[in-house]
Amino acid sequence: MTRMFVLALLLAGMPCAYAVELPRMFSDGMVLQRGQPIPVWGRAAPGAKVAVTLDGEAVSAVADAKGDWRVLLPAHAAGGPLKMRIDDGIAPVELGDVLVGDVWLASGQSNMEWPLAQTDGAEATIAAANDPQIRHFKVPKSWSSTPQWQLQGGQWVAASPATAGQFSAVAYYFAIELRKATGVPIGIIDSSWGGSRIEAWMDAPTLGLNPADSVEAERKARADDERAIAEVRRRLAQWPQGRADDSGWQAP
């Protein structure tokens, strides 16, 4: 009896293997594109029927053999907040504070990544950032030689004095101007990485590379990174204790 009770507790704490899974961009506070069909996708148990509802409109799809599913909701006018419900018949998910407006991708190098907090006049701009209909989603930095289904993290954040300082400065000023011109909610997806080259954003076939070679190159690069980091940590660990040999540092 005791063992069965402990097992039940353990199982209760485990995530459901068949629960619907969504990309992280489908979450509370998200902004959806107005005026065109809205794609929603995710994963569920193979063969599961998944129903998606937004503002009274419902569509459904059946997950394929891999558990992938995708639906298209009808186009919706700008507005909100709304609720979206995704029901796989086992563990429904409900997303709140959903807005419909215009969604923009902000990408590039350090000029796009540069945060509002580090710009000229930042203090006054951040203090005035009181428009919750400007939403920002920062894609976390991660890399792979093959497409990944899920992001490593990220969440939708509404503009406020407490949050706007970490927004992309270019994207935030852009959003302000769009709000003045359109009056609709603005969603910014910030996928930028200072110093990155355009090739890093392209898949292997587009670059004329063998995908298998790219996977092996990634494995080697990660291994090299791990070795370099381990060596740096080893040297740093020696330095405070004065054990490092610093003789000859002044030599060319």
Steps between C-alpha positions, in 0.01 A plus 500: 500500500779745594698423187191547283432836666857618438477385137175693456664814635796461264273451201292801597812716494606384154398696189234326294665320208203578277429858602493753220830685454523844341790706368599753766373788289148368556463615860327749725535858377575409139416719201342342191500648151178675403319479168621158384448134597677421827715184500527307826705184532648266756537140610269250663452124515505346152144482372364742761234747388604852598244782508611865507254774596544878483221750560227251413670363187604135526707282267649155550760264361624147562860452607704297253709192573772719653253695712523819291184701430417836344183704456400832341265725694295753301641849461422727794482877532736681735394494862507307823575388758366159402539141616621211287417142596689199364331172592643158419233321704744425781667814636349820352714814495351848532700809408392841626560868428531426126508805272446522124692767310819513295794269565852590384828309499798708617825329406862588437823562687591728790319803357171313532591319822606821679267542801298814565663540842838576336379771262508878519199634692418153629389611846218723372395254229482207742306707756242576230470138383143448616342338194410135574389457141866496396626146562856371461619139466877451526617180335780359721838432346554139400634331192470174312593372155149358456159668544363477854130464572507683834678813625729478802289759682334839462172664595276787392558813708282812497673839493525670840764698689602174667553308176564730203867556580580149378310537172688549174530880473448507122201268527346699787520837325367331186206361702423844644475649151284212380265546795461868409432417136273197538357503853515120513700273733859444388695182561877495453688170467863588569730238353835678482860408580781754501788415268324210330549439128217451254616142429421406861132577435477279189449125473764269358332425161461873427874539552574197282622298799443139593269495807687200641827693479335790681391273784855369537640854487256601775606204715866596458432870570312417820780270613758772428293751696474267797876438500576872476260585782645225719853632441396858582334384821810302594721805456261729684486256790880523534529877481358615838723259689812632328585160356497617136839551338497863386869522420582643161168678458675810373671320211383572141 
